[in-house]
Amino acid sequence: MTKTVLVPGVEAIKGRRVVAVPTAIDIAIWPPDAIVLRLAPDEVLVIGEGGLSINDRHAIIEEDSSLAALELSSSQARDLIARLCDWEWSTSGKPLSQGLMAAIPVKVWSEPDRVLVIVATSYIHEVEERLR
Amino acid sequence: MTEQSFTFDGSAIGFLEGDSIAIALLRAGIHPTGGGCICLEGDCPHCLATVDGVSYLRACQIRARAGAVVVSHPRVGAPPLPCNGHDRVSSTTHFVDLVVVGQGESGRLAAEDATKARRVVIAVDANDGAEAIGVYGGPTLVVRTPPGMMTIHATQVVVATGASQEQPVCPGSDLAGIYTSRAAEKLSEAGVDLGRVVIIRNPDRPIRFEGTEEVEAVVVATGQGEQRLEADAVVLDLGLHPRNALARMGHGLNVTAIGDAAGTDELPPAPEDGVVCPCSNVSVADLVSVWERGFREMELVKRATLAGTGTCQGSVCLPHLRAFVRDRGGLVPEPFTARPLSRQVTMKEASASYHLPPMRRTALHDEHLRLGAQMDRFGGWWRPWRYGDVAPEYRAVRQAVSIGDVGTLGKFIVAGPDATEFLERLYPCRVGDLKPGRSRYALLLDERGYVVEDGLICRDGANRFVLTFTSAGATFAEMWMRDWADSWDFDVRILDRTTALGAINLTGPLSKQLLERAGVSEPPRFMQHARTEVAGVPCHIFRLSFTGEMSFELHHSVDRSVELWRELMSLGADLEIHPHGLDALFALRLEKGHIIIGMDTEFDSTPRRLDMQWAVRMDKPAFIGQEALRRVDALPLDKQLVGLEAEGASPIEGAVLWEGDQLTGQVTSSRYSETLGKAVMLGWVKLHEGQLPDVVTCEDRPLTRVPMPFYDKDGARARG
């Protein structure tokens, strides 16, 4: 992950957007150390370097440098979501949650030792103001 | 008495540890609102006060605090609106199996049983400061607590809020010195001396209270007739009524009342005289008046008198209103509908969990600020309106070279085996004949044939297209495309690139020269596009023209925007480059007659009404809106967007247009054209007998209808 600090605690990240038929995404091979966010049945955000393989010759694969991530502990994330979201966050289910956080569209990626709140850089200034 | 005190209407009031504000006031011999039966349970409106700037608080539910500033509510009219700063009230959201409102015996047992059954439970009680104030769909419960607001999404809500004591309705019930028996008990426990007390128990009823400001005597109806009793205080035990407003709010939801809140409501005798609803000051005479005028249902009586719509939301008056309607109508009516909120809240509390939709910034936002831009909100984005004086921006485009930030434009990739057929059906223009590397301007119509969006279709390969949309329309466009792709079951992939790509519009007669300096020796021709590096930044260049001059839209990865912008500014310094904002852009495009969707279009603007039938191919097999256009285009044209010009200053946008003394339309876009030396406008006008007016008036000036565009009629400048 590229470490460019946009505002304190929020770092720019580079990824790739992949849009393909769902059946091809189901069996695609992703870079080994990448974070793979299944945003929709036909869309994936891949964060991390390395090749990927997908069996759809019409797939759209595009670089995306428009994202940033706020790294939190689970308890910090739980507090943030209880305060600013009107949706339920469960760490026991899928690692990806998507919704509005203080009216800002976010993707929440949960790992055992950290949580990433991923947001478009066009909202960074609002993140700084609303999430703190 | 301790030395602790708060102020009430400017006077110091001492209090004991644990006192509520109401108890401290009553101990000092002060009725919080001047009169009315005191309940000390949060049911009645007789202890409402403004505490530390927040009005409509129940003094019986607020712990006395040293230094608090308490102000009584006016006897007539409303207290002032709170104005105590702009800090937010915090808000939390919770998801549980069960929420229990009220922690009396039945509520506590319900919470304990559910906890034993391993259900996730939240229990709230107004006596602990957590006051449930509304039930919404879900069910969702909104609770006000000292730290802030709670929104609780629950599978089930149990209402265990108990029962309230009946309040009296008779002349003199607004005097001080009247208490419910529970209130008297609390005052006794607090050591408040009520003096000579008369206790009236159900089924006895007070007929009237006597006194000037405070009770001096009460006349009671007993089984043995009327009896007059002198007293300093009258304590009433007239019966209980379920405190079930939250349960009634949750009608049809999984909301259950238990305990006394689920009890049978034994209605009192119908009131004969006095004030029924102290919040809205509705008397029995008022009820009789509306009844005799035909308002003979609970909901009608409520609406006609406003009884039950005040601060206590019917806690005091509902049993008496039902008794009145029962007595007159013969049937026991259901309680009137309960709606959130059951308590007054401050604006800060009401807005606690609300956040305004965020405005996006482009990657060049700080660059615009550095250049002195005045920013404004357009289409969900912050955009530069102008960089100081607009004239140099306009002239740079018309005479030299300029750059503008168009990164806000909607940008999409559509690919797949059915991409061409999909777009053929989506757009009213031809798509299949577009060759790779070529672009076409396109309208987007809805099923009624109305123009809802516009942009470019750019063919990128046999089965791959880049589409652009307006800044405000990108979200709609994505939804529109996905819905239709699903409906038609087309094999396409759609990717929104709006925020991933920055876009800079390089425009002006010297723009090609600047591109050459940036390393692009052979830029694409008009309405073509190509990928190449510009000043070392990989770009997808789209040749088009919104300004009327030669223009190149440079789409690039958004993390390279600042680098590209600065490089272009540097390379163009000796070419008199100047960035342009929206103010200049709107003037430039108006001179070319280019419409802005939502500004020049109305909800029912067909291509014919916009005089843009050239953008529609009715001979195509099918496209969205085609059938509607066949029908409406067979009707006589009734109005049209036209070009207008006048000498002198430009009228304001939105100005009314007249044909003689008949209103004919309005101006949608208006600017004074420095190049043409006159005001130019777009505006809607009506046709009469199939004819457009040649001259209309606006602000008492004649405007002449002229063919479009105003500027560069043959398009030579745009084509370069």
Interface residues (C-beta under 8 A of the other chain):
Chain A: A12 K14 R17 V19 A20 V21 D42 E43 H58 A59 I60 E62 E63 D64 S65 S66 I81 A82 R83 L84 C85 D86 W87 E88 A102 A103 I104 A120 T121 S122 Y123 I124 H125 E126 R130
Chain B: S90 S91 T92 T93 H94 F95 T151 H153 S353 H355 L356 P357 P358 M359 R360 R361 T362 A363 H365 W381 I413 A415 G416 P417 N463 R464 D491 R493 I494 L495 R497 T499 A500 S557 V558 D559
